Amino acid sequence: MKKTLATMLCIVVPIAVVGADNSYKITYDGGSIPDIKAGTGLKLYIESNQLRLARNKTDVITIPVSSVTEISYGQDVHRRVGTAIGLAVISLGIGALMLLSKSKKHYIGLTWDDGGKKGGAAFQADKNDYRGILAGMEGITGKKAVDSDALNVKN
């Protein structure tokens, strides 16, 4: 019985590891990727020599690591006014408390120059994947991500 269990584990565990999806779910927020609209859900694959974006298991764009020129990140913090108003109709107290809460959206920007084909894009990432995506991109590109919130923009 033990040998059978050990044999099964030796077969099942490697299949589970190989079958694991090593992608991140992101939302395209805008940029120069053709035929993709803002708000489209994509999967980001961080591989040793390229960044690959796919939609419905079809590659949208492949960006060689050597062509990445900049990685940036930032957050958008806003109050949940719409939710608070909706809850205030039901219960004024809960609606008032909800007005005090904030939500954050995490954005990652990427620019590249692949042999004269320049491009850039902004993506929204899940709060749980945000740091992992940045660490992965920094690791394979050798570029340090820039905090876009810390940049002072003067008109």
C-alpha positions in Angstrom: 0.0 0.0 0.0 2.8 2.4 0.9 4.6 1.7 -2.4 1.5 2.3 -4.4 0.9 5.6 -2.6 4.5 6.7 -3.1 4.3 5.8 -6.8 1.1 7.8 -7.2 2.6 10.8 -5.4 5.7 10.7 -7.6 3.4 10.9 -10.7 0.8 13.3 -9.5 3.0 16.0 -7.8 5.2 16.7 -10.9 2.1 16.9 -13.1 0.5 19.4 -10.7 3.7 21.5 -10.7 4.0 21.5 -14.5 0.3 22.2 -14.9 0.4 25.2 -12.5 -0.4 28.5 -14.1 2.6 30.9 -13.6 0.8 34.0 -14.8 -0.6 37.1 -13.2 -4.1 38.5 -13.9 -3.9 42.1 -14.9 -6.2 44.7 -16.4 -5.0 46.8 -19.4 -5.5 50.4 -18.6 -4.2 52.0 -21.8 -1.1 52.4 -23.9 0.2 51.4 -27.3 -0.8 47.8 -27.6 -3.0 47.5 -30.8 -6.5 46.0 -30.8 -6.8 46.0 -27.0 -9.2 48.3 -25.2 -8.8 49.8 -21.7 -10.4 47.5 -19.1 -9.5 44.3 -20.9 -8.4 41.4 -18.7 -5.0 39.9 -19.6 -2.5 37.5 -18.2 1.1 38.5 -17.8 3.7 35.8 -18.0 7.2 36.8 -16.7 9.7 34.5 -18.4 13.5 34.5 -18.3 13.9 36.4 -21.6 10.6 38.0 -22.3 7.3 39.4 -20.9 4.3 37.9 -22.5 0.7 39.3 -22.5 -2.1 36.9 -23.4 -5.8 37.1 -23.7 -7.9 34.0 -23.9 -4.8 31.8 -24.2 -3.7 33.8 -27.3 -0.5 35.9 -27.1 -1.2 39.6 -27.6 2.3 40.9 -27.4 5.7 39.6 -26.5 8.3 42.1 -25.1 11.9 41.0 -25.0 13.5 41.8 -21.6 16.4 43.6 -23.3 14.0 46.2 -24.9 12.4 47.3 -21.6 13.4 50.9 -20.9 11.4 51.7 -17.8 9.2 50.2 -15.1 7.0 52.4 -13.0 4.4 51.9 -10.4 1.8 54.0 -8.5 -1.4 53.8 -6.6 -4.8 55.6 -7.0 -6.5 56.1 -3.7 -10.2 57.2 -3.7 -13.1 57.2 -1.3 -16.0 54.8 -1.9 -18.6 57.4 -2.4 -21.0 55.4 -4.6 -21.0 52.5 -2.2 -21.6 54.8 0.7 -24.6 56.4 -0.9 -26.0 53.0 -1.8 -25.6 51.8 1.8 -26.9 55.1 3.2 -30.3 54.4 1.6 -30.5 51.2 3.7 -28.8 52.4 6.8 -27.5 55.9 7.4 -24.9 54.8 10.0 -23.3 52.1 7.8 -23.3 54.5 4.8 -21.5 57.2 6.9 -18.9 54.6 8.0 -18.4 53.4 4.4 -17.7 57.0 3.3 -14.7 57.0 5.6 -13.1 54.0 3.9 -10.7 54.2 1.0 -9.9 51.9 -1.8 -6.5 51.6 -3.6 -5.8 50.6 -7.2 -2.3 49.4 -8.0 -0.9 50.4 -11.4 2.3 49.3 -13.2 3.7 51.1 -16.2 6.0 49.6 -18.7 7.9 51.2 -21.6 10.0 49.5 -24.2 12.0 50.1 -27.4 12.4 47.0 -29.5 14.6 47.9 -32.4 12.9 51.2 -33.1 9.4 49.9 -32.2 8.7 52.0 -29.1 5.7 51.3 -26.9 4.3 51.7 -23.5 1.4 50.4 -21.4 -0.2 50.8 -18.0 -1.8 47.9 -16.2 -3.8 47.5 -13.1 -2.7 44.6 -10.8 -4.4 42.9 -7.9 -3.2 44.1 -4.5 -1.9 40.6 -3.7 0.1 40.2 -7.0 1.4 43.8 -7.2 4.7 43.4 -5.4 5.4 40.0 -7.0 4.9 41.5 -10.5 7.3 44.4 -9.7 9.9 42.0 -8.2 9.7 39.7 -11.2 10.0 42.5 -13.7 12.9 44.1 -11.8 14.7 40.8 -11.5 14.6 39.8 -15.2 15.2 43.3 -16.6 17.7 44.6 -14.2 15.8 47.9 -14.1 14.6 49.5 -10.8 10.9 50.4 -10.8 10.2 54.1 -10.4 7.5 55.3 -8.0 5.4 57.5 -10.2 3.7 59.0 -7.2 7.0 60.5 -6.0 7.7 62.3 -9.3 6.9 66.0 -9.3 5.2 66.9 -12.5 5.2 70.6 -13.4 3.1 72.0 -16.2 
